[in-house]
């Protein structure tokens, strides 16, 4: 045997031993005797896969590039001179009648040389800081946008360069799809190949939207600054315009000056960081407040059209640019007659308090159909401008007492622990460190209905404290009022809010009372169709039960009393009305004027809210009138707006019956002996009267300033005297008092009326005057000399004359004083009182001696509280004369002829 054979034999033996060993370890490793499969992935396979993948990617990239180049060039050539290819978007009222269309406002295009370099840099710094470096597409921006789109599962992030934004403005469709985005990129690349950077930025600035229907940088400059020469724009104005492309409506300086200023600050910061302006320029421009008012351009229904367009933009994902050139048809909920009525009322300056200067007293009103939540009419200010500042939803102010039903009374009823007949505390008290006051006096208890009718403060705060602040807070939020956590305090019962509310929210909240406890979100758009006639949106609001039907009914019952007998009397119209007034005081010590006045109310058909006040209250810009001013406006508008609308009655839940009145007003005895006097030292009109004999009587004081048409409730008290600290200097007031008898639930007829003039300055009293003992005693004398003075603090007022002859009697008989006449004093005339009886001054013919001359008589000083503006004759005592008062005192002497 050879060595090779021996080696082979040994190898085989070793294999056998190895196999035997393996068999012992695993006796059946492969019972079927099949061999193992080869590995699928090999180095060769991987290499071939990479090769084909790379080739396919290169092929796709080339194809995509060719598509982008060819398609972009084609679209660019087709649309280079076009901005819109559809009809303008049209707006219709609730009866499908055309009320307006979004016609574009453009000026002639400007050349690059006419655009200041800093203005160009403002847009570059804000929109595309690498504009002068990239080739139309910024890959970093696209990558960032893609990540956000994938995360949101929709096209939410633009990532567009200035060139892409220009491409979007000349593209055919407005849909947000990947294909649209790819085509936008293709057009951007084509633009970069065809035009220089200077030409691209010029076309961009001449084409982009600047809010509403304003297109182009020059049109925007004219609209927002009244400046057609772009080179005259200041740094802050340039930054304001550069802030707008991100949100043309949101950052519109006319509509949202505060948001515009905030965004402008961001632009200025970017300009500073990129070296275009200095820090001093940035700080100076940031501090400027926008106050430009464009020339008035009246168009009917403009406020409603603007609101509907905003709603389409905010709720349905349509941009202003989409709406302007998309050819949509927007069918709104607007009632043309109601909107015209509101606009006419806002245009009548007689409906508003006269302003202290050129700054107008402003207002806002929203009317809602509570059955379906549709907005019937709205207006956010006097002299409203297209896309201007709207106080309907843009301004937030304290609602005062009009918030009481939402946060105190309704949630208390809903708790089941109270009814509208429940007795509430009305004592002067503090709740921890919070000590509210009543304007109408105090009593131990008061019914819930009476407390709401008279708008007492203590019961509302006490009630909120009883049910818990959080209960009232959550109830108001459920009604759609936007509140913050810091609003969770007892002052919320009186409308104390960190940011306030607006007429849209208040009208929507009150509509739940009118609708039996169901709340519907307010809306202005019924449907939208696109340029092809397809309906892309249709309103479908569902009611939400926010309170029981019984709670809503009891609230309606109580707030009807507010209009019938309480603070809302001026809102009465020829239909059932329920509502609540609201007044916010000045907030300045020693100033009794008001910041805001409200009336929120509803009929069985519509709900409406009215606010009046200055945009920027100050010591100089406050309202002298209170909430009846807003109530009167509400009544005037709603009476006319509801013409032609079928009248209804408030719904009444089954099983609920109205209580029969227990007594008539005739059963209550009226107040007598009313008198009034102004105390200049305390700036208070003090009123007093004869107390009633019955116990528990409450007195109600009513007041009318001479410029007002009707009396309004002022104060309630249980005592027979009260002080009016809210009377304004320089005005004349009339007062009367009634007595309310709780046992009869009846209010008496009014007392006699008294008149008080509140002067601007405290009078200076003249020293006591005496009668000259040397006057002739022939029995003939003047009943009173001229009582010179001024009326209403006007030094030019005519004399209040109190002249009248006191004719001496014969044979010791007293003579008769003729009546003295009070001449007109600044428009307020008054008749002087009779001159009184003159004492005998003659010597009886039968008497041998003459009667002695009586000692000098003392004439009391002028009463500073006498402010009626009439001059009266003095008592004709011994023919003496009364010098009257000094004209500088500010009051007209009544001649002290009270008898």
C-alpha atoms as one frame of an Amber mdcrd trajectory, in Angstrom:
protein
   0.000   0.000   0.000   1.355   3.323  -0.985   1.611   6.373   1.270  -1.205
   8.025  -0.629  -3.470   5.057  -0.026  -2.587   5.035   3.659  -3.368   8.771
   3.886  -6.712   8.352   2.193  -7.561   5.432   4.508  -6.739   7.522   7.579
  -8.808  10.470   6.350 -11.793   8.217   5.753 -11.408   6.690   9.182 -11.305
  10.135  10.735 -14.435  11.141   8.820 -16.183   8.069  10.099 -15.250   8.803
  13.651 -16.379  12.362  13.198 -19.702  11.275  11.791 -20.129   8.806  14.563
 -19.482  11.498  17.116 -21.960  13.808  15.416 -24.540  11.085  15.283 -24.219
  10.545  18.962 -24.674  14.276  19.589 -27.566  14.694  17.136 -28.812  11.332
  15.984 -31.092  12.716  13.271 -29.689  16.009  11.887 -31.188  15.605   8.444
 -33.469  12.582   8.337 -34.454  13.171   4.724 -30.865  13.498   3.665 -31.408
  16.834   1.916 -28.544  19.296   1.539 -28.721  22.857   2.917 -30.006  25.732
   0.622 -27.492  28.193  -0.752 -27.547  31.774   0.527 -29.879  34.061  -1.531
 -27.842  37.279  -1.197 -24.430  37.182  -2.730 -21.946  39.885  -3.441 -22.704
  39.586  -7.133 -26.434  40.009  -6.585 -25.924  43.088  -4.409 -23.708  44.725
  -6.991 -26.172  44.123  -9.796 -29.054  45.460  -7.666 -27.165  48.646  -6.894
 -26.291  49.089 -10.527 -29.851  48.817 -11.777 -31.205  51.007  -8.932 -28.698
  53.722  -9.723 -29.442  53.496 -13.406 -33.177  53.745 -12.737 -32.666  56.717
 -10.437 -30.546  58.450 -13.044 -33.150  57.723 -15.662 -35.959  59.052 -13.462
 -33.931  62.104 -12.561 -33.255  62.818 -16.203 -36.901  62.274 -17.012 -37.965
  64.497 -14.145 -35.478  67.128 -15.160 -36.738  67.046 -18.741 -40.317  67.245
 -17.482 -39.505  70.157 -15.215 -37.647  71.990 -17.943 -40.130  71.358 -20.724
 -43.314  71.622 -18.670 -42.094  74.660 -16.762 -41.102  76.460 -19.935 -44.435
  75.605 -21.522 -46.524  76.805 -18.560 -44.421  79.903 -18.199 -44.918  80.827
 -21.864 -48.673  80.236 -21.581 -49.202  82.231 -18.386 -46.465  84.846 -18.281
 -48.905  87.710 -18.759 -51.758  86.233 -16.743 -52.713  86.630 -13.124 -56.191
  85.156 -13.136 -57.896  82.755 -15.472 -61.210  82.386 -13.619 -64.054  84.790
 -12.953 -63.907  86.833  -9.785 -65.353  85.269  -6.666 -68.940  86.416  -6.062
 -70.779  86.862  -2.758 -74.535  86.297  -2.310 -76.987  86.994   0.526 -79.217
  84.382   2.144 -81.708  84.693  -0.723 -78.986  84.027  -3.323 -78.987  87.668
  -4.417 -75.593  89.001  -5.535 -74.247  91.524  -3.011 -70.643  91.919  -4.151
 -67.617  90.420  -5.833 -63.916  90.374  -5.088 -62.736  92.609  -7.912 -58.968
  92.907  -7.891 -57.357  96.248  -7.049 -54.098  96.750  -8.924 -51.959  99.753
  -9.786 -49.586 100.090 -12.719 -46.468  97.921 -12.277 -43.279  99.554 -11.039
 -39.802  99.113 -12.498 -36.909  97.726 -10.492 -35.177 101.105 -10.483 -38.281
 102.644  -8.860 -38.129 100.239  -5.916 -35.776 101.300  -3.117 -33.046  98.768
  -2.417 -33.991  98.602   1.264 -37.559  97.597   0.343 -36.213  94.744  -1.790
 -33.950  93.683   1.069 -36.864  93.723   3.509 -38.676  91.090   1.429 -35.509
  89.065   0.827 -34.657  89.044   4.543 -38.170  87.907   5.424 -39.218  85.564
   2.622 -36.019  84.137   1.092 -32.666  85.211   2.500 -30.788  83.074  -0.065
 -32.721  84.541  -2.988 -29.648  85.946  -4.721 -27.754  82.652  -4.289 -30.060
  79.777  -5.301 -31.348  78.874  -8.758 -35.035  79.176  -8.001 -35.343  76.231
  -5.605 -33.871  76.071  -2.108 -33.261  72.361  -1.410 -32.860  72.933   2.316
 -36.254  74.643   2.495 -37.900  71.930   0.407 -36.442  69.235   2.657 -37.721
  70.952   5.755 -41.152  71.404   4.183 -41.282  67.738   3.105 -40.608  66.568
   6.653 -43.419  68.743   7.998 -45.810  67.644   5.233 -45.138  63.976   5.979
 -45.589  64.534   9.709 -48.902  66.311   9.144 -49.948  63.954   6.316 -50.900
  66.954   4.206 -49.399  69.909   2.381 -49.019  72.307   5.295 -45.563  73.804
   4.808 -44.641  75.943   1.859 -40.871  76.028   1.873 -41.193  78.250  -1.175
 -38.593  80.652  -2.442 -39.561  84.047  -3.794 -39.267  82.555  -7.280 -41.624
  79.705  -6.353 -44.120  82.189  -4.887 -44.044  84.070  -8.168 -44.573  80.766
 -10.003 -47.572  80.005  -7.803 -49.140  83.327  -8.723 -49.160  82.490 -12.436
 -50.086  78.819 -12.109 -53.459  77.629 -13.383 -55.017  75.785 -10.457 -55.287
  76.467  -6.739 -55.330  72.887  -5.418 -52.723  71.798  -2.883 -51.256  68.599
  -4.333 -47.815  67.138  -4.933 -48.293  67.652  -8.672 -49.047  71.336  -8.073
 -45.902  71.629  -5.986 -43.779  69.893  -8.629 -45.165  72.138 -11.335 -44.485
  75.150  -9.161 -40.851  74.063  -8.955 -40.688  73.576 -12.730 -42.001  77.085
 -13.354 -39.545  78.490 -10.780 -36.629  76.882 -12.602 -37.919  78.219 -15.907
 -38.215  81.681 -14.427 -34.635  81.578 -13.212 -33.449  80.503 -16.676 -35.402
  83.208 -18.465 -35.074  86.247 -16.159 -32.492  87.926 -13.977 -32.882  88.096
 -10.205 -33.811  91.770 -10.463 -36.559  90.989 -12.974 -37.889  88.147 -10.809
 -38.107  90.219  -7.619 -39.794  93.035  -9.574 -42.427  90.702 -11.031 -42.928
  89.202  -7.573 -43.545  92.570  -5.920 -45.913  93.622  -8.708 -47.998  90.436
  -8.488 -48.325  89.227  -4.888 -51.388  89.763  -2.704 -51.283  92.382   0.054
 -54.574  91.660   1.780 -58.099  91.433   0.436 -58.147  92.333  -3.226 -54.988
  94.475  -3.107 -52.288  93.242  -5.515 -48.849  94.725  -6.087 -46.434  96.732
  -3.984 -47.539 100.120  -5.278 -51.234  99.420  -4.759 -50.403  98.306  -1.223
 -48.356 101.423  -0.529 -51.222 103.614  -1.701 -53.819 101.646   0.248 -52.042
 101.397   3.578 -49.943 104.570   3.627 -51.411 106.872   0.966 -47.986 106.909
  -0.714 -47.539 106.240  -4.441 -43.777 106.972  -4.452 -42.081 103.908  -2.979
 -38.863 105.856  -2.395 -40.665 107.945   0.217 -41.579 104.936   2.353 -40.000
 104.822   5.793 -38.265 101.809   7.298 -41.261 100.838   9.449 -43.588 101.094
   6.432 -41.317  98.877   4.334 -41.209  96.325   7.132 -45.003  96.455   7.452
 -45.400  95.565   3.778 -42.735  92.853   3.962 -44.611  91.327   6.892 -47.777
  90.732   4.872 -47.010  87.843   2.440 -46.937  85.351   5.330 -50.565  86.222
   6.138 -52.086  89.069   4.088 -55.285  89.137   6.147 -53.803  88.378   9.542
 -51.065  91.005   9.231 -53.171  93.645   7.485 -52.342  96.891   9.374 -55.833
  98.287   8.841 -57.627  95.241  10.199 -55.177  94.054  12.833 -52.798  96.892
  13.728 -51.430  95.119  16.797 -50.704  91.845  14.982 -49.211  93.818  12.103
 -46.911  95.652  14.513 -45.889  92.366  16.111 -45.031  90.778  12.755 -43.289
  93.995  11.647 -40.999  93.616  14.643 -39.986  90.169  13.403 -39.179  91.578
   9.961 -37.115  94.390  11.436 -35.208  91.925  13.585 -34.384  89.836  10.490
 -33.296  92.945   8.583 -31.007  93.915  11.461 -29.534  90.423  11.828 -28.787
  90.262   8.099 -27.096  93.659   8.152 -29.636  95.716   6.199 -30.417  98.207
   9.001 -28.761  99.365  12.214 -30.030  98.630  15.692 -31.085 102.264  16.071
 -33.157 102.038  12.896 -34.704  98.800  14.101 -35.658 100.154  17.534 -37.077
 103.364  16.100 -39.172 101.517  13.495 -40.460  98.989  16.030 -41.877 101.758
  18.227 -44.099 103.357  15.558 -47.861 102.844  15.925 -49.960 102.498  12.801
 -52.679 105.162  12.626 -53.250 105.863   8.928 -56.863 106.068   7.801 -57.440
 105.691   4.043 -60.024 107.831   2.264 -63.555 106.595   2.771 -64.920 104.383
   0.024 -68.422 103.342   0.954 -69.861 100.075  -0.310 -72.971  98.408   1.005
 -72.558  95.142   2.874 -68.754  95.511   2.927 -68.408  94.519   6.579 -70.398
  91.340   6.078 -68.549  90.469   2.867 -65.207  90.878   4.624 -66.354  88.712
   7.527 -67.578  85.951   5.196 -64.324  85.989   3.217 -62.378  85.713   6.479
 -64.543  82.775   7.514 -63.893  81.057   4.176 -60.192  81.577   4.677 -60.032
  80.541   8.331 -62.373  77.542   8.317 -62.089  76.043   4.864 -58.385  76.348
   4.058 -58.804  78.872   1.245 -56.278  81.683   1.034 -57.220  85.229   0.119
 -55.416  84.677  -3.150 -57.468  81.511  -3.766 -60.679  83.412  -3.194 -59.689
  86.425  -5.259 -58.838  84.531  -8.425 -60.534  81.181  -7.866 -63.942  81.992
  -9.326 -65.856  80.791  -6.239 -69.455  81.562  -5.345 -70.015  82.171  -1.650
 -73.619  82.013  -0.417 -73.908  83.823   2.916 -76.523  84.060   5.672 -76.835
  87.861   5.456 -80.283  89.453   5.506 -79.968  92.455   3.199 -82.645  94.538
   4.927 -81.206  93.922   8.391 -77.670  94.729   7.226 -78.830  97.937   5.577
 -80.626  98.903   8.795 -77.498  98.385  10.866 -75.357 100.355   8.420 -77.855
 103.222   8.376 -77.950 103.359  12.188 -74.148 103.426  12.433 -73.998 106.237
   9.877 -76.335 108.418  11.983 -74.189 110.355  14.475 -77.286 111.149  16.548
 -77.295 107.515  17.692 -73.917 107.969  19.384 -72.719 110.166  22.206 -70.897
 113.252  20.969 -67.151 112.733  21.029 -64.810 114.788  23.181 -62.648 115.489
  20.118 -62.000 113.998  16.695 -61.822 110.475  18.091 -65.258 108.966  17.517
 -67.287 107.031  20.030 -67.269 103.635  18.362 -69.675 100.734  18.309 -70.238
  97.158  17.249 -73.350  95.063  16.611 -74.013  91.436  15.724 -77.425  89.912
  14.957 -77.906  86.120  14.922 -80.828  83.877  14.005 -80.846  81.666  17.086
 -82.772  78.845  15.413 -79.867  77.884  13.167 -76.928  80.033  14.323 -76.722
  82.010  11.092 -75.429  85.577  11.311 -78.109  87.937  10.014 -76.173  91.218
  10.075 -73.059  92.712  11.627 -70.947  95.843  11.655 -67.696  96.437  13.481
 -67.525 100.194  13.638 -68.558 103.587  12.336 -67.072 104.559   8.967 -66.042
 100.955   8.385 -63.547 100.576   5.543 -62.966  97.626   3.244 -60.827  95.075
   5.065 -60.690  97.558   7.927 -60.612  97.071  11.680 -63.708  95.197  12.841
 -64.814  95.297  16.469 -67.277  92.445  15.896 -64.575  89.904  16.698 -61.380
  91.955  16.695 -61.991  94.030  19.821 -62.467  92.531  23.282 -63.990  94.654
  26.056 -65.387  94.087  29.524 -69.124  93.243  29.268 -70.050  94.626  32.681
 -73.384  93.466  34.067 -74.438  91.886  30.772 -72.196  88.995  31.870 -74.238
  88.293  35.015 -76.777  86.011  33.277 -74.004  83.881  31.751 -71.799  83.339
  34.766 -74.078  83.716  37.816 -77.824  83.516  37.240 -78.117  80.820  34.552
 -75.651  78.380  36.168 -77.383  78.936  39.527 -80.730  77.975  37.990 -79.104
  75.046  36.202 -77.752  73.753  39.528 -81.314  73.140  40.698 -80.638  74.919
  43.995 -82.232  78.209  42.929 -85.244  79.470  41.002 -86.031  82.913  39.656
 -88.046  83.506  42.862 -85.197  82.578  45.198 -84.193  85.129  47.824 -80.620
  86.361  47.552 -78.447  88.388  49.905 -78.267  92.114  49.137 -76.433  93.366
  52.222 -73.279  95.414  51.944 -70.533  92.858  52.485 -67.086  91.627  51.483
 -66.148  88.261  50.063 -62.700  87.797  51.462 -60.783  90.807  50.192 -63.261
  91.500  47.382 -65.795  94.156  48.359 -68.218  95.017  45.523 -70.727  97.849
  45.816 -74.315  98.358  44.724 -75.150 101.480  42.765 -78.776 101.380  43.929
 -78.499 100.927  47.663 -78.765  97.821  49.842 -81.317  95.664  51.574 -81.148
  92.497  53.639 -82.518  90.288  50.878 -83.823  90.597  47.352 -85.503  88.218
  44.935 -83.438  86.892  42.023 -85.770  88.513  39.502 -85.577  91.902  41.219
 -81.782  91.662  41.531 -81.363  91.018  37.808 -84.004  93.581  36.839 -82.252
  96.319  38.787 -78.773  94.999  37.999 -77.650  94.872  41.621 -74.044  93.788
  42.078 -74.014  92.183  45.526 -76.574  89.444  44.697 -74.700  88.419  41.537
 -71.381  88.108  43.379 -73.042  86.363  46.314 -74.714  83.915  43.937 -71.465
  83.097  42.118 -69.821  82.538  45.478 -72.631  80.158  46.455 -72.459  77.978
  43.330 -68.663  78.178  43.073 -66.557  80.296  40.763 -65.502  77.319  38.664
 -69.140  76.384  38.038 -69.905  79.802  36.594 -66.583  79.876  34.745 -67.204
  76.546  33.000 -70.816  77.462  32.188 -69.742  80.662  30.425 -67.053  78.774
  28.486 -69.674  76.242  27.394 -71.633  79.156  25.929 -68.659  80.050  23.725
 -67.029  82.809  25.806 -63.235  82.719  25.641 -61.924  82.861  29.190 -58.523
  82.381  30.780 -57.666  80.653  34.034 -56.860  83.989  35.655 -60.532  84.929
  35.154 -61.554  82.436  37.859 -62.478  84.954  40.547 -65.619  86.535  41.930
 -65.241  89.727  39.895 -66.239  87.588  36.903 -69.834  87.972  38.132 -69.636
  91.662  37.172 -67.833  91.111  33.874 -64.313  91.334  35.259 -62.250  89.558
  32.599 -58.579  89.694  31.693 -59.281  90.218  27.993 -63.015  90.872  27.734
 -65.371  89.675  25.015 -67.084  90.975  21.865 -70.539  91.293  20.353 -70.167
  88.081  18.335 -69.486  85.959  21.410 -72.155  87.681  23.495 -74.851  87.371
  20.842 -73.972  83.716  20.330 -74.088  83.034  24.089 -77.463  84.753  24.598
 -78.903  82.878  21.607 -78.916  79.778  23.826 -81.453  81.474  26.123 -83.569
  82.401  23.128 -83.306  78.898  21.665 -84.550  77.009  24.715 -81.096  75.976
  25.938 -79.609  74.838  22.613 -76.472  76.576  21.353 -75.367  76.690  17.723
 -72.042  78.073  16.605 -72.510  81.328  14.723 -71.629  81.201  11.035 -71.909
  83.446   7.981 -71.525  81.021   5.026 -74.244  78.638   3.891 -72.299  77.060
   1.027 -69.410  77.536  -1.408 -69.164  76.363  -5.011 -66.000  76.360  -7.081
 -65.436  77.668 -10.604 -66.747  74.413 -12.073 -70.029  74.624 -10.153 -69.227
  71.892  -7.629 -70.280  72.486  -4.016 -67.111  72.318  -1.980 -68.713  73.300
   1.344 -72.160  73.265   2.882 -73.014  74.429   6.407 -74.287  71.770   8.772
 -74.265  73.111  12.306 -75.516  70.846  15.044 -77.063  72.198  18.250 -75.422
  71.557  21.584 -77.526  71.353  24.728 -75.876  73.795  27.147 -78.688  74.244
  29.675 -82.113  72.846  30.396 -85.172  74.226  28.699 -86.498  75.307  32.087
 -83.336  77.296  32.885 -83.557  79.086  29.541 -87.241  79.829  30.142 -86.644
  81.269  33.629 -83.810  83.416  32.308 -86.061  84.722  29.548 -88.773  85.518
  32.086 -86.346  87.491  34.226 -84.709  89.329  31.349 -88.104  90.330  29.987
 -88.563  92.111  33.313 -85.269  93.930  32.704 -86.763  95.423  29.539 -90.229
  96.003  30.960 -89.331  97.534  34.326 -85.559  97.638  34.723 -82.389  99.024
  33.236 -83.260  97.946  29.695 -86.475  99.900  29.211 -85.144 101.711  26.158
 -84.840  98.430  24.272 -88.623  98.008  24.125 -90.012  97.349  20.649 -93.289
  96.048  19.258 -92.270  92.438  19.960 -91.377  90.504  23.111 -87.829  91.369
  24.182 -85.561  89.887  26.837 -82.100  91.200  27.527 -79.541  92.710  29.846
 -77.613  95.949  30.026 -73.951  96.256  30.882 -71.782  99.178  31.954 -68.070
  99.321  32.733 -66.992 102.247  34.886 -64.066 104.518  34.109 -61.538 102.921
  36.431 -60.212 106.377  37.400 -60.593 107.669  40.956 -63.032 110.543  41.178
 -64.323 110.097  37.612 -67.819 108.636  37.335 -67.907 108.282  33.547 -67.975
 104.912  31.773 -65.663 102.957  29.471 -68.118 100.560  27.878 -71.878 100.297
  27.535 -73.689  97.172  26.334 -77.069  95.757  25.605 -77.489  92.104  24.717
 -81.002  90.928  24.033 -83.266  88.778  21.948 -86.715  88.482  20.496 -88.318
  85.109  19.683 -86.763  85.484  16.218 -83.288  87.037  16.521 -80.564  87.674
  19.111 -78.344  90.775  19.005 -75.548  92.419  20.972 -74.516  96.094  20.931
 -71.358  97.668  22.367 -70.394 101.348  22.474 -67.262 103.066  23.703 -63.920
 104.574  22.717 -61.278 102.348  21.151 -58.668 103.725  23.534 -60.367 104.933
  26.733 -58.612 107.632  28.724 -59.596 110.309  31.193 -60.556 112.439  28.219
 -62.218 109.659  26.263 -65.020 108.269  28.411 -68.781 108.023  28.038 -71.066
 110.290  30.034 -74.058 108.066  29.297 -74.609 104.563  30.571 -76.120 101.371
  29.156 -79.547 102.855  28.218 -77.699 104.464  25.291 -76.848 101.021  23.924
 -80.319  99.712  24.757 -81.942 102.524  22.777 -79.688 101.784  19.803 -80.545
  98.088  20.023 -84.268  98.816  20.063 -84.091 101.254  17.154 -82.187  98.824
  14.939 -84.136  95.688  15.836 -87.529  97.330  15.413 -86.716  98.188  11.803
 -84.581  95.141  10.989 -87.384  92.747  11.967 -89.926  94.377   9.664 -91.401
  91.671   7.504 -90.208  88.846   9.740 -93.206  86.902  11.116 -93.662  87.610
  14.822 -93.464  84.751  17.312 -93.723  84.231  21.052 -91.066  82.945  23.383
 -91.324  79.147  23.782 -92.777  77.938  27.060 -91.913  74.478  28.420 -94.802
  72.115  29.055 -96.173  72.225  32.571 -94.963  75.763  33.257 -97.538  78.531
  33.723 -96.974  82.216  34.203 -97.944  83.538  37.664-100.793  85.997  37.734
 -99.915  89.465  39.051-100.976  89.889  42.675-101.632  93.602  42.504-101.730
  96.561  40.175 -99.514  99.637  40.434-102.547 101.673  41.505-102.497  99.863
  44.849 -99.110 101.378  45.694 -99.015 104.861  47.175 -96.724 107.312  45.287
 -93.820 109.183  46.854 -94.335 112.775  47.988 -92.126 115.640  49.106 -89.237
 114.986  46.714 -86.481 117.610  46.857 -83.003 117.756  45.358 -79.894 119.833
  45.977 -76.379 119.722  44.536 -73.506 119.706  47.025 -70.513 121.082  45.133
 -68.069 120.133  47.893 -68.847 116.416  47.456 -69.990 116.638  43.814 -73.207
 114.853  44.787 -76.861 115.495  44.052 -78.685 114.827  47.332 -82.306 113.733
  47.057 -84.821 113.233  49.865 -88.559 112.575  50.176 -91.273 111.678  52.639
 -90.937 108.042  53.746 -93.845 105.678  53.106 -95.887 104.405  56.034 -95.683
 100.759  54.917 -92.719  98.603  55.925 -90.229  97.091  53.526 -90.818  99.682
  50.812 -88.050 100.083  48.259 -87.566 103.392  46.495 -86.514 103.575  42.866
 -84.894 106.739  41.564 -85.100 107.654  37.888 -83.045 110.307  36.131 -83.038
 112.107  32.797 -80.313 114.381  31.487 -81.904 117.209  29.491 -80.461 115.952
  26.202 -82.042 112.514  26.719 -85.523 111.703  25.555 -86.580 109.440  28.436
 -85.930 108.771  32.098 -83.682 105.831  33.033 -83.397 103.836  36.278 -80.599
 105.234  38.410 -80.654 104.041  42.021 -82.627 101.822  44.374 -82.645 102.296
  48.122 -84.681 101.449  51.201 -84.029 104.804  52.898 -85.851 108.063  52.164
 -82.737 109.821  50.898 -79.886 109.064  48.547 -76.959 110.745  46.810 -76.269
 110.646  43.084 -72.486 110.702  42.679 -72.592 110.009  38.946 -73.976 113.405
  37.938 -71.618 115.127  35.505 -70.553 118.784  35.842 -72.109 121.164  33.351
 -75.279 119.099  32.835 -78.845 119.514  34.016 -80.817 116.549  35.358 -84.427
 115.763  36.199 -85.367 113.185  38.848 -88.446 111.377  40.046 -88.947 108.568
  42.578 -91.312 105.610  42.774 -92.052 103.259  45.653 -91.913  99.511  45.150
 -94.068  97.439  47.514 -92.714  93.859  47.705 -95.876  92.507  49.326 -97.904
  93.763  46.361 -95.158  93.238  43.784 -96.187  96.651  42.480 -94.463  99.933
  41.725 -96.187 103.260  42.407 -96.754 106.063  39.984 -93.873 108.560  39.660
 -93.480 111.372  42.160 -93.301 115.004  41.145 -90.208 115.800  39.081 -87.354
 117.954  40.378 -84.636 119.632  38.308 -80.996 120.127  39.314 -78.220 121.843
  37.416 -74.733 120.544  38.177 -72.231 123.361  37.860 -68.593 123.119  36.819
 -67.256 125.106  39.773 -68.137 125.391  43.439 -70.031 128.655  44.043 -68.590
 131.415  46.122 -71.156 132.667  48.610 -71.753 136.358  49.001 -71.710 137.807
  52.495 -75.059 138.292  54.148 -76.780 141.428  52.887 -78.835 143.763  55.040
 -81.579 146.144  54.216 -80.616 149.800  54.222 -82.588 151.440  57.050 -82.485
 154.745  55.218 -84.716 153.557  52.390 -87.872 155.670  51.941 -90.910 154.618
  53.926 -93.609 155.927  51.670 -95.064 152.496  51.229 -93.727 151.916  47.735
 -90.782 149.618  47.093 -89.397 147.028  44.722 -90.147 143.441  45.470 -86.696
 142.436  44.298 -83.822 143.637  42.223 -82.104 141.735  39.430 -80.688 138.394
  40.574 -77.701 138.292  38.273 -75.954 135.008  37.642 -75.181 132.379  35.098
 -76.928 129.252  34.009 -75.028 126.032  33.280 -71.825 127.779  34.281 -72.010
 130.152  31.318 -70.863 133.648  32.331 -72.766 135.029  29.375 -76.104 133.824
  30.688 -78.857 136.411  30.845 -79.901 137.940  34.144 -82.503 136.118  36.142
 -84.585 139.182  36.945 -86.665 139.191  40.071 -88.144 142.660  39.943 -91.587
 143.372  41.272 -93.092 146.380  42.975 -94.122 145.965  46.563 -96.892 148.505
  46.751 -97.296 149.953  50.181-100.757 149.723  51.575-102.731 152.564  52.997
-103.710 153.048  56.610-101.224 150.430  57.746-102.436 147.692  55.422 -99.769
 145.590  53.718 -99.178 146.228  50.042 -99.082 143.536  47.321 -95.875 142.561
  45.587 -96.148 142.142  41.835 -94.812 139.011  40.233 -91.120 139.136  39.190
 -90.044 137.524  35.970 -86.967 135.306  35.582 -85.417 136.070  32.219 -83.863
 133.337  30.138 -80.464 132.093  31.333 -78.622 130.172  28.658 -81.714 128.559
  27.285 -83.487 127.788  30.606 -86.231 130.244  31.373 -88.121 130.493  34.622
 -90.750 132.740  36.124 -89.945 134.614  39.253 -92.092 134.089  42.307 -94.466
 136.838  43.366 -92.859 139.683  45.171 -94.709 139.093  48.393 -96.643 141.534
  50.527 -95.074 144.884  51.244 -95.403 146.065  54.787 -97.175 149.255  55.567
 -94.813 152.176  55.080 -97.241 155.061  55.344 -98.486 156.971  58.384-102.148
 156.382  59.248-104.054 159.579  58.730-105.669 159.180  62.116-102.394 158.739
  63.971-100.603 161.743  65.430 -97.245 159.979  65.243 -95.400 158.245  62.522
 -94.780 154.534  62.831 -91.215 153.731  63.783 -88.895 152.329  61.115 -88.312
 148.632  61.762 -84.761 147.359  62.354 -82.733 146.149  59.364 -83.793 142.749
  58.130 -81.219 140.077  57.290 -81.304 138.391  53.912 -79.876 134.867  53.997
 -77.045 133.964  51.609 -77.640 132.199  48.356 -78.195 128.464  48.745 -75.521
 126.814  46.587 -77.887 123.914  45.941 -80.375 126.120  44.122 -79.568 125.557
  40.482 -82.761 125.926  38.530 -81.586 128.894  36.503 -84.703 131.031  37.294
 -84.732 134.464  38.895 -87.477 135.276  41.427 -88.532 138.375  43.267 -87.729
 138.899  46.959 -90.347 139.389  49.541 -91.270 143.053  49.444 -90.284 143.916
  52.975 -90.337 147.614  53.606 -89.513 148.289  49.982 -86.043 146.764  50.430
 -84.002 145.347  47.584 -81.951 142.149  47.344 -78.672 142.497  45.501 -78.819
 138.894  44.157 -75.685 136.876  43.652 -72.369 137.613  42.090 -72.300 136.415
  38.471 -69.032 134.655  39.149 -70.779 132.244  41.490 -72.125 130.179  38.614
 -75.645 130.077  40.005 -78.749 132.179  39.457 -80.272 133.680  42.569 -83.868
 132.675  43.012 -84.415 135.871  45.017 -85.003 133.925  48.238 -88.672 134.359
  47.616 -89.806 131.045  49.017 -92.989 131.584  50.913
